[in-house]
Amino acid sequence: RTQSLAASVVELIHRGMTALARQFRSPVLRRFARPAVFDSRAATYEDPTKLARTAAVADTIRKRPWFRPMGSCLDVGAGTGLLTFELAPSLEQVTAFDVSAGMLEVLQAKADRSGVGVTTTLGPLDKLPKFDMIFSLLAFHHIPDADGMASRLLEHLKPGGRLLVADLLATPNVRRFHKPHEIVGEHYEHDGFAKSAVQSWFSDCDDFDWVEMPLRKDLAEGWRGAGFAEAEEFHLFVASATLKA
């Protein structure tokens, strides 16, 4: 009963903080604040867990029946380039797009050391050309208007090009993917996505493809102290489709 009460208190605090954030934090302020947060994390962002997770996603992508060597590609929310470097051997040219200059500096340094050809950009998206493939890993839940972003990305595909989004599935426990003090509307925007919502992003496309992957993650100390297990299983989806020619 004590553990259950503690968990309930954590959830109530989260709901209250979320309501305050939505009331007082404007999208404009969030858009300017978050790049600085990710800049501060850039040097230490990568860890064995993230590397293994990205390798598993890349392996899943390569095994899909539609996958083939691609020409020009755009990595949206590229961060330090984890998925870019995993897929690079199959990609002719990659543009890495992110709002964090610090993350892109780390990515560029890795590219220089490895000899992988990557172009980095802070955007804006509207100034970028069209691509054969656009992909994004765990970035969409940080985007306030995910529906609008999907529509904009489709406009940057060449005819027959493919959009791929890999992110969190909206499961009952997905809130605990983030730390207890991290709240929707301030630190991130969505507690995962329902499959129906994701499918709507691709309504004007062909060859819709959907894969779900288990993702086991150690919980932050605040959750463990509230009576939850040390680790939980979450679910990633890898959704993609081809723009109608």
N, C-alpha and C positions, 0 to 999 in steps of 0.2 A: 504493500500500500504506500510506503514511503517513497519508493522508486516511481510509482505511478503518479503520486502527487507532485514530485519534483519535475517529472516530464511535463505534466499539465502546466506547471508554473512557467517553464521555459517556453511552451507553446503560447501561453497568454502574453508573455512579454514580447515574443516575436510578433504576434498579431498587433499589439499596441504600437510597437515601433514601426511596423509596416504602414499602419494608418497614418502616423505622424509624418513619415517620409513622403508618402503620397501627397499629403496636404501641403508640406512646406518645401519640398525639394522639386524644383522645376526641371524639365528635361534639358533646358539650356545649361543650367548649373551642372547637372550630372555629366553632360557631354564634355564640359571643360575639365571637370574634376577627375574623371576616370583615367584619362591618358597618364596623368601624373602618378596615379596609383600603380598602373602597370609599368610605367617607367621605373619606379622604385623597386619593382620585383624582378626586373629583366635579368639582372646578373645572376640571380639564384633561382630563376623560374624553373629550369629543367631539373628533374630528379628521376631516379630509376622507375618510379611508378608511372610518371607521365610518358617516359620513353617507351615502356612496355605497352602501355595503353595505346599509344599512337601506332606502334608497330603492329598491334593486333588489328586496329582499324584499317591500316594500309593493306594488310594481308587480306582482309575481308574484301576490300575494294578490288584488289587485283584478281580475286577469284570470281568476281561477278561476270556473267556471260557477256555483258556488253563492253567490258573493259578491254582497251587496246592502247597501244602507244598514241599519245596525244600531241598536238602541235602547241599552240599558245594556250596557257592556263593561268588562272587567277586564283590565288589563295586568299580568301576573305577572313580577316581576323587572324592573320598568319602567325602573330606572336613571334616566337623565336624560330619559326620555320619547321616545327616538328614534322608535320604531315608533308610539307614541301620536300624535305630531304628524304623522307621515306619513299615518296612517289617519283622523285627526280629521275631515276634511271629510265622511266617510261614516258617522260615529258620532254618535249623539245625545248620549250622556253617557259619560265614561270615568272609571274609578277606577284610579289608578296605585298598585300595591302593591309595596313593596320593603322589605328589611331595613335599608337604608342611609338614614338621615335626611339625610345630606349630599347624596346623589343626588336625593332627593325635593325638597330645598330648591332645587337647581338647576332641576329640572323645574317647580316651582311658579313660580319667577321667570320662566322662559320663558313659562309659561302666562299670567301676569299681563301680560307685555309684548305677547303676541300676541292676547290676548283669547279664547283657546281655553279652554273650560270643562272643567277637570280637577279631580277630587278626589284628594288624595294620602292614603295610609295606610300605617302600619307594621304593620297587622294588629291582632290575629291573624286569620288566614284564617277561623277558625271563626266570627268575629263579623260577617263580611261577608255580604251578601244573595246572592240568585241573579241571574244575568246572562243576557243574550241571547247574548253571545259572550265567551269568555275566550281571550286570546292571550298568547304568551310567546316572546321572541326571545333565544336564546343565554343562557338562564338555567338550563335543566334540567341542563346538565352541571355546575352548581354545587350541585345538590340531592342529598344522599346517597341518599334513598329516592325516586328519580324515579317508580317505579311507584306508590308510595303517594301522591305528590303528584298524579299524573294522576287517580287515583281520587278524591281529595279535591276536585279542581277540577271533576270531572264532577258532584259533589254540589252544586256552586254554579251549575250551569246550569239555566235554565228549561227546561221541556219543549220540545224542538225547537231548543234552543240549540246553539251550536257551540264546540268546543274546538279551538284551533290551537296547535301547538308547532313552532317553527323552531329547529333546533339543528344540531350537527355530526354528520355521518355517520361511523361508525367505519371509517375507511379506514386502510391500512397506515401512512400518514405522519401521522395526526392528532395524535400526541404532539407534533409540532413546531409545532402551532398555538400552544402555550404556550411560555414561555421554558424553557431547560434547567434552571434552578433551581426552577421551579414544578412541584410534584409532586402526584400523585393522593393524595387523603386529607388534604392540608394546604391547598393553594392552590385546588384544584378537585376534583371528585368522579368524573368520567367522561371517558375518552378517546373521546368520541363515543358513538353508539348504533347498533346494527344495526337494519335495517328491521323484522325480525321482532319485536324487543323493542318498538319503537315501535308496531307494529300491535297488540300485546297491550294497550297502554294504551286502545285504542279498541274492544275486543272487544264491548262492550255498546252500540255506537253504529251508526248507519247512515251511508251515503254517505261511506265512508272515501276520502280524497283524499291523494295523495302526489306531491310534486314535488321533484326534486333540482336544486340550483343550484351551479355552480362558484364558488369563492371563492378568489381569489388573494391571498396575503398575504406581505409581506416577513418573512423569518425574523429572529429575534433574533440579535445578534452571536455569542452562544455557539454557536449551530448553524452559522453560517457559518464560524466558526473551526475547527469540527470537520469541515469538508470538504463541508458541504451547500451547495446553491445559495443565492443571495441571497433568492429568493422561491420559493414552492411553491404548487401549486393544491390546495385542500381542497374539501370538498363540504358544503353545507348541505342539509338536508331541510326541507320545509314540509309538515307532516302535520296533517290536520284531519278531523273527523267531527262528525256531528250526534247529539245525545242523543235516544234514542228517546222519542217522545211518549207 
